[in-house]
Amino acid sequence: MTDGSASDQTAGASYASAGVDIDAGERAIELFAPHAKRATRPEVLGGLGGFAGLFSMKGDYREPVLAASSDGVGTKLAVAQAMGVHHTVGRDLVAMVVDDLVVCGAEPLFLQDYIAVGKVIPEMVADIVKGIADGCVDAGCALLGGETAEHPGLMGDGHYDISATGVGIVEADSILGPDRVRPGDVVIAMGSSGLHSNGYSLARKVLLELGHLDLGGHVEEFGRTLGEELLEPTRIYAKDCLALVAESEVRTFAHITGGGLADNLGRVLPKGLEAVLERGSWTPAPIFSLIAQRGRVERAEMERTFNMGVGMVAIVAPEDTDRAQAVLTARHVDNWVLGSIKRSADGVSGSAELVGDHSRF
């Protein structure tokens, strides 16, 4: 005979004893399945649970080109995890992916997510997927499956990371890009909803580590708590941009993420042209001035790290400026003329320059 302790020591190992709870994973699927089903399109074949998502290429395409983009949310997740709020970062994830796709004029078709967690907490995973589904609905694309992976010992129980890959489609002769940009074209800014999903390592260091601010503390300039301001979801511009393409002569777009306005706009300009952008055309939101002041962050560093209030940029033919702005205004997108395109004096590769000063910052 053996006593209980000896029996416990000789019991066979299991996946559960190693920290992976298959039952919790199945419960999470039950909870998020209704959300995932909301984010669909007529081209989706089959349902959840298959080994691969199926998407039928319906439509009268002449010469279709597929576009693909992958991204994550970065350290904004640390704020979500600290606050125990998980239903907004999924929207951020979708925005970061589909707003890259639409830069070349591609319509987002579907997205697949990857969620890595230290421990599967079904309600938490369901909240994340709810946000992803909400974002897909806003972007007009399908959530075509994904993966939730439990990583015990590698990540803490309440920690997670998320990423996604999206696929879009555009006709070959409709691809937007640097080759379409001309001198005299107008640069139109689309306002951001806040920090979006870039620069959070600096924002957290300045506001939380150095400034000792409380995520739950009310900030008068924001009219809400600091945490609520930091978790404001990234604006999804995909449908707005596609509407702009349908109604006006758009040369290209630039999604303003890490690197800021100058770096990202420079990526869509051809050799020999430059964009001159007027700081005086807008006033950055209070969150940007708070970071700059509390951290004594220099302007150049702010403008390379954050979007500074501009989430997406459209370069349009000058004769279509009014029409483009009318389309965006009708879609409730804050917009303004940010600058223009001109020939560069030295003929170097495309670049963008911010000039002047913000009237209030």
Backbone hydrogen bonds in HBPLUS format (Angstrom, degrees):
<---DONOR---> <-ACCEPTOR-->    atom                        ^
c    i                          cat <-CA-CA->   ^        H-A-AA   ^      H-
h    n   atom  resd res      DA  || num        DHA   H-A  angle D-A-AA Bond
n    s   type  num  typ     dist DA aas  dist angle  dist       angle   num
A0007-SER N   A0003-ASP O   3.14 MM   4  6.43 156.2  2.20 149.5 156.7     1
A0008-ASP N   A0004-GLY O   2.91 MM   4  6.21 152.8  1.98 151.4 158.4     2
A0009-GLN N   A0005-SER O   3.07 MM   4  6.31 152.3  2.15 144.4 151.5     3
A0010-THR N   A0006-ALA O   3.07 MM   4  6.34 140.6  2.24 144.8 154.7     4
A0011-ALA N   A0008-ASP O   3.34 MM   3  5.21 153.3  2.42  95.2 102.9     5
A0018-ALA N   A0014-SER O   3.13 MM   4  6.41 131.1  2.38 137.7 150.8     6
A0018-ALA N   A0015-TYR O   3.08 MM   3  5.04 132.5  2.31  93.7 107.3     7
A0020-VAL N   A0015-TYR O   3.05 MM   5  5.53 162.6  2.08 147.6 142.0     8
A0019-GLY N   A0016-ALA O   2.92 MM   3  5.09 154.9  1.98 104.1 112.3     9
A0025-GLY N   A0021-ASP O   3.14 MM   4  6.49 151.4  2.22 145.2 153.4    10
A0026-GLU N   A0022-ILE O   2.98 MM   4  6.33 152.1  2.06 150.2 157.2    11
A0027-ARG N   A0023-ASP O   2.95 MM   4  6.22 150.9  2.04 146.0 154.4    12
A0028-ALA N   A0024-ALA O   2.88 MM   4  6.14 151.3  1.97 146.3 154.1    13
A0029-ILE N   A0025-GLY O   3.13 MM   4  6.43 152.0  2.21 142.9 149.6    14
A0030-GLU N   A0026-GLU O   3.11 MM   4  6.42 153.8  2.18 143.6 150.1    15
A0031-LEU N   A0027-ARG O   3.07 MM   4  6.38 150.8  2.15 147.0 154.5    16
A0032-PHE N   A0028-ALA O   2.92 MM   4  6.21 158.4  1.97 155.7 161.1    17
A0033-ALA N   A0029-ILE O   2.90 MM   4  5.65 136.8  2.08 146.6 154.6    18
A0035-HIS N   A0032-PHE O   3.04 MM   3  5.31 122.0  2.39 105.7 120.4    19
A0036-ALA N   A0032-PHE O   3.01 MM   4  6.31 164.6  2.03 161.4 165.9    20
A0037-LYS N   A0033-ALA O   2.99 MM   4  6.16 154.8  2.06 154.3 160.7    21
A0038-ARG N   A0035-HIS O   3.05 MM   3  5.35 140.0  2.22 103.8 115.0    22
A0039-ALA N   A0036-ALA O   3.18 MM   3  5.52 136.6  2.38 104.6 115.1    23
A0143-LEU N   A0039-ALA O   2.85 MM 104  5.39 165.5  1.87 137.5 136.1    24
A0044-VAL N   A0041-ARG O   3.11 MM   3  5.71 165.9  2.13 120.4 124.7    25
A0056-SER N   A0043-GLU O   2.80 MM  13  4.88 170.2  1.81 143.8 141.2    26
A0045-LEU N   A0054-LEU O   2.97 MM   9  5.20 173.1  1.98 134.9 136.1    27
A0172-ALA N   A0063-GLU O   2.93 MM 109  5.64 152.0  2.01 146.0 153.7    28
A0065-VAL N   A0170-VAL O   2.81 MM 105  5.35 147.5  1.91 146.0 156.5    29
A0170-VAL N   A0065-VAL O   2.97 MM 105  5.35 151.0  2.05 147.8 157.1    30
A0067-ALA N   A0168-GLY O   2.87 MM 101  4.94 163.0  1.90 126.9 130.9    31
A0168-GLY N   A0067-ALA O   2.71 MM 101  4.94 160.9  1.75 145.5 151.4    32
A0069-SER N   A0166-GLY O   3.01 MM  97  5.38 151.9  2.09 147.9 153.5    33
A0166-GLY N   A0069-SER O   2.80 MM  97  5.38 161.7  1.83 159.6 165.0    34
A0071-ASP N   A0164-ALA O   3.05 MM  93  5.82 152.6  2.13 158.0 166.6    35
A0164-ALA N   A0071-ASP O   3.00 MM  93  5.82 150.3  2.09 164.1 172.2    36
A0077-LEU N   A0074-GLY O   3.27 MM   3  6.34 172.8  2.27 125.2 127.0    37
A0078-ALA N   A0075-THR O   3.04 MM   3  5.31 145.4  2.16 103.1 112.0    38
A0079-VAL N   A0076-LYS O   3.09 MM   3  5.43 131.4  2.33 104.5 116.0    39
A0080-ALA N   A0076-LYS O   3.26 MM   4  6.69 159.0  2.31 147.6 153.1    40
A0081-GLN N   A0077-LEU O   2.87 MM   4  6.07 160.8  1.90 152.5 157.4    41
A0082-ALA N   A0078-ALA O   2.98 MM   4  6.05 149.9  2.08 136.9 145.1    42
A0083-MET N   A0079-VAL O   3.00 MM   4  6.18 147.1  2.11 146.9 155.0    43
A0084-GLY N   A0080-ALA O   2.86 MM   4  5.85 120.2  2.23 136.7 152.4    44
A0085-VAL N   A0080-ALA O   3.02 MM   5  5.07 147.9  2.12 146.3 150.0    45
A0091-ARG N   A0088-THR O   3.03 MM   3  5.57 132.6  2.26 111.7 122.7    46
A0092-ASP N   A0088-THR O   3.40 MM   4  6.86 150.5  2.49 142.1 150.3    47
A0093-LEU N   A0089-VAL O   2.99 MM   4  6.30 152.7  2.07 144.4 151.1    48
A0094-VAL N   A0090-GLY O   3.12 MM   4  6.45 162.3  2.15 149.7 152.5    49
A0095-ALA N   A0091-ARG O   2.98 MM   4  6.17 166.4  2.00 152.1 156.1    50
A0096-MET N   A0092-ASP O   2.96 MM   4  6.20 163.6  1.99 156.8 160.0    51
A0097-VAL N   A0093-LEU O   3.31 MM   4  6.56 145.3  2.44 144.3 152.7    52
A0097-VAL N   A0094-VAL O   3.14 MM   3  5.32 127.9  2.43  99.8 113.1    53
A0098-VAL N   A0094-VAL O   2.85 MM   4  6.01 167.1  1.86 173.1 171.1    54
A0099-ASP N   A0095-ALA O   3.01 MM   4  5.56 155.3  2.07 140.1 147.3    55
A0100-ASP N   A0097-VAL O   3.19 MM   3  5.43 143.4  2.33 102.1 112.5    56
A0101-LEU N   A0097-VAL O   3.20 MM   4  6.57 152.1  2.28 144.6 152.4    57
A0102-VAL N   A0098-VAL O   3.05 MM   4  6.29 157.4  2.10 151.5 155.5    58
A0103-VAL N   A0100-ASP O   3.31 MM   3  5.53 149.5  2.41 103.2 111.6    59
A0105-GLY N   A0102-VAL O   2.82 MM   3  4.74 157.1  1.87 106.1 113.0    60
A0176-LEU N   A0104-CYS O   2.86 MM  72  4.47 171.7  1.86 120.8 122.4    61
A0107-GLU N   A0169-ILE O   2.91 MM  62  5.33 162.0  1.94 148.0 142.6    62
A0169-ILE N   A0107-GLU O   2.98 MM  62  5.33 145.1  2.10 131.7 139.6    63
A0109-LEU N   A0167-VAL O   2.77 MM  58  5.75 163.4  1.80 144.2 149.4    64
A0142-ALA N   A0109-LEU O   2.91 MM  33  6.26 165.7  1.93 137.6 138.2    65
A0110-PHE N   A0167-VAL O   3.25 MM  57  5.60 157.5  2.30 147.2 153.9    66
A0167-VAL N   A0110-PHE O   2.90 MM  57  5.60 160.1  1.94 162.9 167.2    67
A0111-LEU N   A0142-ALA O   2.79 MM  31  6.21 144.0  1.92 161.8 174.0    68
A0144-LEU N   A0111-LEU O   2.86 MM  33  5.79 143.0  2.00 148.4 159.9    69
A0112-GLN N   A0165-THR O   2.90 MM  53  5.49 159.0  1.94 155.2 161.7    70
A0165-THR N   A0112-GLN O   2.96 MM  53  5.49 154.9  2.02 154.1 161.1    71
A0147-GLU N   A0113-ASP O   2.97 MM  34  6.38 137.9  2.15 134.4 147.3    72
A0114-TYR N   A0163-SER O   2.77 MM  49  5.24 148.0  1.87 156.8 151.8    73
A0163-SER N   A0114-TYR O   2.97 MM  49  5.24 149.0  2.06 146.2 154.9    74
A0115-ILE N   A0147-GLU O   2.77 MM  32  6.13 167.0  1.79 163.3 167.9    75
A0149-ALA N   A0115-ILE O   2.79 MM  34  6.22 159.2  1.84 158.6 165.8    76
A0116-ALA N   A0161-ASP O   2.90 MM  45  5.27 167.9  1.91 162.2 165.2    77
A0161-ASP N   A0116-ALA O   2.86 MM  45  5.27 148.2  1.96 146.6 156.2    78
A0117-VAL N   A0149-ALA O   2.85 MM  32  6.20 165.1  1.87 166.3 170.6    79
A0151-HIS N   A0117-VAL O   2.63 MM  34  5.85 163.4  1.65 163.5 168.6    80
A0118-GLY N   A0159-HIS O   3.04 MM  41  5.68 154.9  2.11 159.7 157.3    81
A0124-MET N   A0121-ILE O   2.89 MM   3  5.40 121.5  2.24 117.7 132.8    82
A0125-VAL N   A0121-ILE O   3.06 MM   4  6.28 163.5  2.09 159.1 164.4    83
A0126-ALA N   A0122-PRO O   2.89 MM   4  6.06 158.6  1.94 150.6 157.2    84
A0127-ASP N   A0123-GLU O   3.01 MM   4  6.20 148.5  2.11 140.5 148.2    85
A0128-ILE N   A0124-MET O   3.08 MM   4  6.43 156.7  2.14 149.7 155.4    86
A0129-VAL N   A0125-VAL O   2.98 MM   4  6.28 166.7  2.00 155.6 158.4    87
A0130-LYS N   A0126-ALA O   2.84 MM   4  6.01 147.9  1.94 142.8 152.4    88
A0131-GLY N   A0127-ASP O   3.14 MM   4  6.45 156.8  2.19 147.2 151.5    89
A0132-ILE N   A0128-ILE O   3.06 MM   4  6.45 152.9  2.13 146.3 154.4    90
A0133-ALA N   A0129-VAL O   2.79 MM   4  6.02 164.6  1.81 156.0 159.6    91
A0134-ASP N   A0130-LYS O   2.86 MM   4  6.10 160.6  1.90 151.5 157.1    92
A0135-GLY N   A0131-GLY O   2.98 MM   4  6.17 157.8  2.03 145.1 150.8    93
A0136-CYS N   A0132-ILE O   2.91 MM   4  6.21 155.1  1.97 150.0 157.1    94
A0137-VAL N   A0133-ALA O   2.96 MM   4  6.22 158.1  2.01 153.4 158.7    95
A0138-ASP N   A0134-ASP O   3.06 MM   4  6.35 158.6  2.10 147.2 152.9    96
A0139-ALA N   A0135-GLY O   2.91 MM   4  6.14 144.0  2.04 144.7 155.1    97
A0140-GLY N   A0136-CYS O   2.84 MM   4  5.90 119.7  2.21 140.3 155.5    98
A0141-CYS N   A0136-CYS O   3.01 MM   5  5.14 147.9  2.12 145.6 147.6    99
A0140-GLY N   A0137-VAL O   3.22 MM   3  5.07 143.7  2.36  94.5 105.0   100
A0154-LEU N   A0151-HIS O   3.21 MM   3  5.54 154.9  2.28 122.4 129.2   101
A0155-MET N   A0151-HIS O   3.15 MM   4  5.99 147.9  2.26 174.9 175.2   102
A0159-HIS N   A0156-GLY O   3.07 MM   3  5.15 164.3  2.09 111.3 115.7   103
A0174-SER N   A0171-GLU O   2.86 MM   3  5.16 159.5  1.90 114.8 120.7   104
A0180-ARG N   A0177-GLY O   3.08 MM   3  5.92 166.4  2.10 126.3 130.4   105
A0181-VAL N   A0178-PRO O   3.13 MM   3  5.44 151.2  2.22 110.3 118.3   106
A0185-ASP N   A0182-ARG O   3.17 MM   3  5.75 159.7  2.22 135.9 136.9   107
A0184-GLY N   A0341-ILE O   2.80 MM 157  5.25 172.7  1.80 138.3 140.2   108
A0341-ILE N   A0185-ASP O   2.92 MM 156  5.26 148.4  2.02 153.4 154.3   109
A0186-VAL N   A0316-VAL O   2.92 MM 130  5.40 158.6  1.97 160.8 162.5   110
A0316-VAL N   A0186-VAL O   2.91 MM 130  5.40 162.7  1.94 157.5 160.1   111
A0187-VAL N   A0339-GLY O   2.93 MM 152  5.03 175.1  1.94 129.2 129.0   112
A0338-LEU N   A0187-VAL O   2.74 MM 151  5.45 153.1  1.81 151.3 159.3   113
A0339-GLY N   A0187-VAL O   3.33 MM 152  5.03 150.8  2.42 134.8 134.1   114
A0188-ILE N   A0314-ALA O   2.77 MM 126  5.15 174.3  1.77 162.9 164.1   115
A0314-ALA N   A0188-ILE O   2.88 MM 126  5.15 164.4  1.91 151.8 156.8   116
A0189-ALA N   A0336-TRP O   2.83 MM 147  5.45 161.3  1.87 170.9 170.0   117
A0336-TRP N   A0189-ALA O   3.23 MM 147  5.45 144.5  2.36 135.8 143.1   118
A0190-MET N   A0312-MET O   2.83 MM 122  5.20 142.6  1.97 173.2 166.9   119
A0311-GLY N   A0190-MET O   2.92 MM 121  5.95 144.6  2.05 159.0 170.1   120
A0191-GLY N   A0334-ASP O   2.80 MM 143  5.16 166.4  1.82 143.2 148.0   121
A0192-SER N   A0309-GLY O   2.93 MM 117  4.91 155.7  1.99 112.4 115.3   122
A0203-ALA N   A0199-GLY O   2.95 MM   4  6.18 166.7  1.96 153.6 158.1   123
A0204-ARG N   A0200-TYR O   2.85 MM   4  5.72 164.1  1.88 141.1 145.4   124
A0205-LYS N   A0201-SER O   3.18 MM   4  6.19 152.6  2.26 133.1 140.7   125
A0206-VAL N   A0202-LEU O   2.93 MM   4  6.11 166.2  1.95 157.4 160.3   126
A0207-LEU N   A0203-ALA O   2.91 MM   4  5.92 171.2  1.92 153.6 156.2   127
A0208-LEU N   A0204-ARG O   2.89 MM   4  5.17 145.2  2.01 127.4 138.8   128
A0209-GLU N   A0204-ARG O   3.11 MM   5  6.58 154.8  2.17 151.8 159.0   129
A0210-LEU N   A0205-LYS O   2.77 MM   5  6.02 158.0  1.82 161.7 168.4   130
A0211-GLY N   A0206-VAL O   2.83 MM   5  5.80 129.4  2.09 131.5 147.2   131
A0213-LEU N   A0207-LEU O   2.93 MM   6  5.74 165.5  1.96 159.6 160.7   132
A0217-GLY N   A0214-ASP O   2.93 MM   3  5.03 160.5  1.97 108.4 114.8   133
A0227-GLY N   A0215-LEU O   2.71 MM  12  4.34 153.2  1.78 138.9 133.6   134
A0226-LEU N   A0217-GLY O   3.01 MM   9  6.08 145.5  2.14 158.9 163.2   135
A0219-VAL N   A0224-ARG O   2.95 MM   5  5.86 174.4  1.95 142.8 144.0   136
A0222-PHE N   A0219-VAL O   3.01 MM   3  5.47 135.4  2.22 109.9 121.9   137
A0223-GLY N   A0219-VAL O   2.98 MM   4  6.11 143.2  2.12 151.7 163.2   138
A0229-GLU N   A0225-THR O   3.08 MM   4  6.38 154.4  2.15 146.8 153.8   139
A0230-LEU N   A0226-LEU O   2.91 MM   4  6.19 161.8  1.94 155.2 160.1   140
A0231-LEU N   A0227-GLY O   2.96 MM   4  6.11 137.6  2.15 142.5 153.6   141
A0232-GLU N   A0229-GLU O   3.25 MM   3  5.36 165.3  2.27 105.7 109.6   142
A0240-ASP N   A0237-TYR O   2.99 MM   3  5.15 112.0  2.47 103.4 120.7   143
A0241-CYS N   A0237-TYR O   2.81 MM   4  5.98 161.1  1.85 168.4 174.8   144
A0242-LEU N   A0238-ALA O   3.00 MM   4  6.26 160.5  2.04 152.8 158.3   145
A0243-ALA N   A0239-LYS O   2.94 MM   4  6.09 152.2  2.02 143.9 151.3   146
A0244-LEU N   A0240-ASP O   2.98 MM   4  6.22 147.1  2.09 140.7 150.0   147
A0245-VAL N   A0241-CYS O   2.95 MM   4  6.28 152.7  2.03 149.1 156.0   148
A0246-ALA N   A0242-LEU O   3.07 MM   4  6.29 151.6  2.15 142.2 149.5   149
A0247-GLU N   A0243-ALA O   3.13 MM   4  6.28 134.5  2.35 140.6 151.5   150
A0247-GLU N   A0244-LEU O   3.26 MM   3  5.26 133.9  2.49  95.0 106.8   151
A0248-SER N   A0244-LEU O   2.94 MM   4  5.80 132.4  2.17 151.2 159.5   152
A0317-ALA N   A0249-GLU O   3.05 MM  68  5.74 159.3  2.10 162.4 168.3   153
A0251-ARG N   A0315-ILE O   2.73 MM  64  5.47 163.3  1.76 157.0 162.0   154
A0315-ILE N   A0252-THR O   2.92 MM  63  5.52 170.9  1.93 167.0 165.0   155
A0254-ALA N   A0313-VAL O   2.86 MM  59  5.08 139.7  2.02 143.0 148.0   156
A0313-VAL N   A0254-ALA O   2.91 MM  59  5.08 147.9  2.02 142.2 151.8   157
A0256-ILE N   A0311-GLY O   3.05 MM  55  5.12 157.4  2.11 128.8 132.9   158
A0260-GLY N   A0257-THR O   2.99 MM   3  5.80 156.3  2.05 148.3 151.1   159
A0259-GLY N   A0304-ARG O   3.06 MM  45  4.56 127.0  2.35 147.9 151.9   160
A0264-ASN N   A0260-GLY O   3.18 MM   4  6.15 165.1  2.20 151.7 156.2   161
A0265-LEU N   A0261-LEU O   2.93 MM   4  5.84 160.8  1.96 152.6 158.5   162
A0266-GLY N   A0262-ALA O   2.96 MM   4  5.92 149.4  2.05 140.7 149.7   163
A0267-ARG N   A0264-ASN O   3.27 MM   3  5.28 139.8  2.44  94.5 105.0   164
A0268-VAL N   A0265-LEU O   3.11 MM   3  5.66 158.0  2.16 114.7 120.8   165
A0269-LEU N   A0266-GLY O   3.44 MM   3  5.33 167.2  2.46 106.6 105.9   166
A0273-LEU N   A0270-PRO O   3.29 MM   3  5.96 159.7  2.33 139.6 138.5   167
A0272-GLY N   A0348-VAL O   2.79 MM  76  5.35 165.0  1.81 148.2 146.7   168
A0344-SER N   A0272-GLY O   2.85 MM  72  5.32 167.4  1.87 125.9 129.9   169
A0274-GLU N   A0342-LYS O   2.81 MM  68  5.55 162.2  1.84 165.4 170.4   170
A0342-LYS N   A0274-GLU O   2.89 MM  68  5.55 164.5  1.91 162.6 167.8   171
A0275-ALA N   A0351-SER O   2.88 MM  76  6.41 152.0  1.96 144.8 153.6   172
A0353-GLU N   A0275-ALA O   2.81 MM  78  6.18 158.3  1.86 162.3 168.1   173
A0276-VAL N   A0340-SER O   2.96 MM  64  5.68 164.7  1.99 166.6 170.6   174
A0340-SER N   A0276-VAL O   3.17 MM  64  5.68 146.6  2.28 143.9 149.9   175
A0277-LEU N   A0353-GLU O   2.80 MM  76  5.99 175.4  1.80 164.8 165.8   176
A0355-VAL N   A0277-LEU O   2.79 MM  78  6.07 163.1  1.82 174.0 176.7   177
A0278-GLU N   A0338-LEU O   2.84 MM  60  5.86 167.9  1.86 175.4 173.6   178
A0281-SER N   A0278-GLU O   3.14 MM   3  5.64 167.0  2.16 114.8 118.1   179
A0279-ARG N   A0355-VAL O   2.94 MM  76  6.00 174.3  1.94 171.4 173.4   180
A0282-TRP N   A0279-ARG O   3.33 MM   3  6.26 176.7  2.33 127.2 127.4   181
A0288-PHE N   A0285-ALA O   3.06 MM   3  5.88 143.1  2.20 124.8 132.2   182
A0290-LEU N   A0286-PRO O   2.91 MM   4  6.08 156.7  1.97 156.4 163.1   183
A0291-ILE N   A0287-ILE O   3.20 MM   4  6.37 158.9  2.25 140.2 144.6   184
A0292-ALA N   A0288-PHE O   2.99 MM   4  6.20 166.7  2.01 148.9 153.1   185
A0293-GLN N   A0289-SER O   2.87 MM   4  5.93 163.9  1.90 150.2 154.1   186
A0294-ARG N   A0290-LEU O   2.91 MM   4  5.90 168.5  1.92 150.4 154.0   187
A0295-GLY N   A0291-ILE O   2.99 MM   4  5.79 155.8  2.05 144.2 150.9   188
A0296-ARG N   A0292-ALA O   2.92 MM   4  5.38 109.9  2.43 127.6 140.9   189
A0297-VAL N   A0292-ALA O   2.99 MM   5  4.69 140.3  2.15 126.2 136.3   190
A0296-ARG N   A0293-GLN O   3.38 MM   3  5.03 150.8  2.47  92.6 100.9   191
A0301-GLU N   A0298-GLU O   3.06 MM   3  5.34 119.7  2.44 102.9 117.4   192
A0302-MET N   A0298-GLU O   2.97 MM   4  6.30 157.8  2.02 155.4 162.5   193
A0303-GLU N   A0299-ARG O   2.90 MM   4  6.11 164.9  1.92 158.3 161.7   194
A0304-ARG N   A0300-ALA O   3.12 MM   4  6.25 128.1  2.40 135.3 147.3   195
A0305-THR N   A0301-GLU O   3.10 MM   4  6.10 131.0  2.35 140.6 152.2   196
A0305-THR N   A0302-MET O   3.23 MM   3  5.25 137.7  2.42  96.2 107.8   197
A0306-PHE N   A0302-MET O   2.91 MM   4  5.80 171.0  1.92 159.1 160.8   198
A0310-VAL N   A0307-ASN O   3.12 MM   3  5.39 165.9  2.14 114.9 119.3   199
A0320-ASP N   A0317-ALA O   2.89 MM   3  5.42 155.1  1.96 119.0 127.3   200
A0321-THR N   A0318-PRO O   3.31 MM   3  5.39 167.9  2.33 110.9 111.3   201
A0324-ALA N   A0320-ASP O   2.89 MM   4  6.00 164.6  1.91 156.1 160.5   202
A0325-GLN N   A0321-THR O   2.99 MM   4  6.22 163.3  2.02 154.4 158.7   203
A0326-ALA N   A0322-ASP O   2.92 MM   4  6.09 150.2  2.01 145.6 154.2   204
A0327-VAL N   A0323-ARG O   2.98 MM   4  6.28 154.0  2.05 151.2 157.5   205
A0328-LEU N   A0324-ALA O   3.12 MM   4  6.41 164.3  2.15 151.1 154.4   206
A0329-THR N   A0325-GLN O   2.89 MM   4  6.01 161.1  1.92 148.2 154.0   207
A0330-ALA N   A0326-ALA O   2.93 MM   4  6.04 158.2  1.98 145.5 151.3   208
A0331-ARG N   A0327-VAL O   3.18 MM   4  6.40 131.6  2.42 136.1 148.5   209
A0331-ARG N   A0328-LEU O   3.04 MM   3  5.04 131.7  2.28  95.1 108.8   210
A0333-VAL N   A0328-LEU O   2.93 MM   5  5.18 165.0  1.95 146.5 146.7   211
A0332-HIS N   A0329-THR O   2.94 MM   3  4.94 158.4  1.99 109.5 112.2   212
A0347-GLY N   A0344-SER O   3.38 MM   3  5.24 148.9  2.48  95.3 104.0   213
